[in-house]
């Protein structure tokens, strides 16, 4: 498989210049040279296979051969809302959610949330999405949404499934193929407060218990994403 690189611009067959971190990665890290095969993507759902034409100090010139649509996305939109973990745990969370095909990540602000991400943090999260997409072959980028409070995020929307992960809560996910947009929320370190759990019940969120052990929030988020993609979203 050709090395994959991300281009934040429109792509079409023909010559294109790659600049910035991606050009540096191609030339200095991967050490590609004229004649080497590459594959670009820009988030529009397609592969753009081509070849390196020229490697300069600050840019690389490539020749794109064709636009090749490739569908590697889930058959339904899946959104995961969880507080941003501390340190490297955030990178691991974003990388794995990207690999699992999650459509959007929402930094959730709850009563016990510790990290309130600012613009610089959100930019880092978006870069993690790009790096993970390069590795896993995904051509549609997982969206990093603006942070939202639980009270604002909880409001129901039409034609969707709403799942609320909390230890010991009644509900569940049965084995069935999901067809609707699905939103999943996971509590912060320390979990949801009793008030937040009641808020979920009032707004029609389906409770999901992920097992007898207390999971870290990034583990719970990945477990929820796996459970939904593998087993569906209907209430058991």
matplotlib code that plots the C-alpha trace (Angstrom):
import matplotlib.pyplot as plt

x = [0.0, 1.3, 2.2, -0.8, -0.7, -3.4, -4.0, -6.1, -7.3, -9.3, -7.7, -8.0, -5.9, -2.8, 0.1, -0.3, 2.1, 2.1, 3.5, 3.8, 4.0, 2.8, 5.5, 8.1, 6.8, 6.9, 10.5, 12.3, 10.5, 9.4, 12.3, 10.3, 11.9, 10.7, 9.0, 7.8, 4.0, 1.8, -1.8, -3.4, -6.8, -8.5, -11.6, -14.0, -14.2, -11.8, -8.3, -6.0, -3.2, -0.2, 3.6, 6.2, 7.6, 9.9, 11.1, 12.2, 13.1, 9.7, 7.3, 6.8, 5.3, 3.1, 1.2, -2.3, -3.4, -7.1, -9.9, -10.9, -14.0, -13.6, -16.3, -14.8, -17.4, -20.1, -23.5, -25.0, -23.6, -22.1, -21.3, -19.3, -19.5, -17.1, -14.9, -11.3, -8.9, -5.6, -2.3, -1.6, -4.9, -6.6, -4.5, -5.1, -8.9, -9.1, -6.9, -9.0, -12.3, -11.1, -10.1, -13.5, -15.2, -16.9, -18.4, -17.9, -16.3, -17.9, -15.8, -18.5, -18.5, -20.1, -20.2, -17.1, -15.2, -11.5, -10.2, -12.0, -10.4, -9.4, -8.8, -5.2, -6.3, -9.0, -6.4, -4.2, -7.2, -7.8, -4.2, -4.6, -7.6, -5.5, -2.6, -5.0, -6.8, -3.5, -2.8, -6.2, -7.1, -10.0, -10.9, -13.6, -12.2, -13.9, -15.2, -14.0, -16.9, -16.9, -17.2, -20.8, -22.3, -24.3, -27.4, -27.2, -26.1, -28.8, -31.7, -33.4, -33.2, -35.3, -34.7, -31.8, -30.8, -29.5, -27.3, -26.1, -23.3, -23.4, -22.5, -25.6, -28.1, -31.0, -31.2, -28.8, -27.9, -29.3, -27.9, -29.5, -28.3, -28.3, -29.9, -30.4, -28.0, -26.6, -25.3, -23.4, -22.4, -19.8, -19.3, -16.1, -13.6, -15.8, -18.8, -22.1, -23.8, -27.3, -28.7, -27.1, -28.4, -31.9, -31.5, -30.7, -33.8, -36.1, -34.7, -35.2, -31.6, -31.3, -29.1, -26.2, -24.2, -20.8, -20.1, -19.3, -15.9, -15.4, -13.8, -11.7, -13.6, -11.5, -11.9, -15.7, -15.9, -14.1, -16.2, -19.4, -18.3, -17.4, -20.7, -22.8, -21.0, -21.0, -24.3, -26.6, -28.7, -32.1, -33.2, -32.9]
y = [0.0, 3.5, 6.0, 8.2, 11.9, 14.5, 17.6, 20.4, 21.5, 20.4, 17.6, 16.5, 14.5, 16.5, 18.2, 19.4, 20.9, 19.6, 22.0, 22.2, 19.2, 16.7, 17.7, 17.4, 14.0, 12.8, 14.0, 13.9, 11.1, 8.7, 9.8, 9.4, 10.5, 11.2, 8.2, 6.8, 6.1, 8.0, 8.3, 11.7, 12.3, 15.5, 14.2, 14.1, 10.3, 9.5, 8.2, 10.2, 7.8, 9.4, 9.7, 12.1, 14.4, 16.7, 17.1, 20.6, 22.1, 23.4, 21.7, 18.5, 18.3, 15.3, 14.0, 12.7, 9.9, 9.7, 10.3, 6.9, 6.9, 4.5, 4.0, 3.0, 4.7, 3.3, 2.9, 5.3, 8.5, 7.8, 10.6, 10.2, 12.8, 12.6, 14.9, 15.3, 13.1, 14.4, 14.2, 11.4, 9.7, 12.2, 11.3, 7.6, 8.2, 10.3, 7.9, 4.9, 6.6, 7.6, 4.0, 2.7, 5.0, 7.4, 10.4, 13.1, 13.7, 16.2, 17.4, 17.2, 19.6, 18.1, 19.0, 16.9, 17.7, 18.5, 19.6, 22.5, 22.4, 25.6, 26.3, 25.0, 21.7, 21.3, 21.9, 19.1, 16.8, 17.5, 16.7, 13.3, 12.6, 13.3, 11.1, 8.2, 8.6, 8.3, 5.1, 3.3, 4.3, 6.5, 9.2, 11.1, 12.9, 12.5, 15.9, 17.6, 19.6, 22.6, 21.8, 21.6, 21.4, 18.3, 20.3, 21.8, 18.5, 16.4, 18.0, 15.4, 15.5, 13.9, 10.4, 9.4, 7.0, 8.4, 6.2, 7.2, 5.1, 4.9, 2.1, 0.2, 2.0, 0.1, -0.4, -2.0, -2.5, -5.5, -7.3, -5.4, -3.4, 0.3, 2.5, 5.8, 8.5, 7.6, 9.8, 8.3, 10.1, 8.9, 10.6, 12.4, 11.1, 10.7, 9.9, 11.8, 13.3, 12.1, 15.3, 14.6, 11.0, 12.3, 14.8, 12.0, 10.1, 13.1, 13.7, 10.1, 8.8, 5.0, 3.8, 1.5, -0.4, -1.3, -4.0, -4.6, -2.8, 1.0, 2.0, 5.0, 7.5, 6.8, 3.1, 3.5, 5.7, 3.0, 0.2, 2.1, 2.8, -0.9, -2.1, 0.2, -0.7, -4.4, -5.0, -2.2, 0.4, -1.0, -1.2, -4.8]
z = [0.0, -0.9, 1.8, 2.6, 3.1, 3.9, 1.7, 3.1, -0.3, -3.3, -5.3, -8.9, -11.4, -12.3, -10.5, -6.9, -4.4, -0.8, 1.9, 5.7, 8.0, 5.4, 2.9, 5.7, 6.7, 3.1, 2.4, 5.8, 7.6, 4.9, 2.6, -0.6, -3.8, -7.4, -8.9, -5.5, -5.3, -2.9, -2.0, -1.0, 0.6, 1.7, 3.6, 0.7, 0.7, -2.1, -2.6, -4.9, -6.0, -7.7, -7.8, -6.5, -9.1, -7.2, -3.6, -2.6, 0.8, 1.7, -0.6, -2.6, -6.1, -6.9, -9.9, -9.1, -11.4, -10.6, -8.1, -6.6, -4.4, -1.5, 1.2, 4.5, 6.7, 9.0, 7.5, 10.0, 11.8, 15.2, 17.6, 20.9, 23.6, 26.5, 28.5, 27.1, 29.2, 30.6, 28.7, 26.2, 27.0, 24.8, 21.8, 22.3, 22.6, 19.4, 17.4, 18.3, 17.8, 14.3, 13.6, 14.7, 12.2, 14.6, 12.8, 15.3, 18.7, 21.1, 24.1, 26.8, 29.8, 32.9, 36.6, 37.3, 34.1, 34.7, 31.3, 29.6, 26.1, 24.4, 20.7, 20.8, 22.3, 19.7, 17.0, 18.5, 18.5, 14.8, 14.0, 15.8, 13.6, 10.5, 11.6, 12.6, 9.2, 7.4, 9.2, 9.0, 5.4, 6.3, 3.8, 5.7, 8.8, 12.2, 13.1, 16.3, 17.5, 19.8, 23.5, 24.8, 28.3, 29.1, 29.6, 26.0, 24.4, 26.0, 24.0, 21.8, 18.0, 15.4, 14.1, 16.4, 19.1, 22.4, 24.6, 28.1, 29.6, 33.4, 35.9, 37.2, 35.0, 33.5, 29.8, 27.2, 23.6, 21.8, 18.7, 15.8, 12.9, 13.7, 11.0, 12.7, 13.7, 17.2, 19.9, 22.9, 26.1, 28.6, 32.0, 33.1, 35.7, 38.8, 36.7, 36.2, 39.2, 40.3, 38.8, 35.4, 35.4, 36.1, 33.3, 30.9, 32.0, 31.5, 28.0, 26.9, 26.8, 26.9, 29.7, 29.0, 31.6, 30.3, 32.9, 36.6, 36.5, 36.6, 33.3, 32.6, 30.5, 27.3, 27.8, 28.2, 25.1, 23.0, 24.5, 23.7, 20.1, 19.6, 21.2, 19.0, 15.7, 16.4, 18.2, 17.2, 19.2, 20.1, 23.7, 25.1]

ax = plt.figure().add_subplot(projection="3d")
ax.plot(x, y, z, "-o")
ax.set_aspect("equal")
plt.show()
